Amino acid sequence: GVPDWFEPTLFDEFAQAMRGDQRPTLGLGLGLPIARVLAIANDGDLTHQREGDETRLILRLPTAKTPVDHPDRDDRSQEDLST
């Protein structure tokens, strides 16, 4: 889980709970801040919740009521692509 003292900075850019020589993996501390910005940009949110020694990340995004058209999406079937 996330240490109590680190919770206020959990979504801050470059924030890391462990020093470089103590961390089992490398990283810049940008993953959670970027994920939260993307969630908010899509009318959602990324939060956290403590449960004992564990920390749970909660991603909330709105549901689409109608399909969204995207300019990069190609809905043509394989047959259409061969012509």
PyMOL commands that set and color helices and strands:
alter all, ss='L'
color gray80, all
select helices_A, chain A and resi 4-9+31-41+78-81
alter helices_A, ss='H'
color red, helices_A
select strands_A, chain A and resi 45-51+54-60
alter strands_A, ss='S'
color yellow, strands_A
deselect
rebuild
show_as cartoon
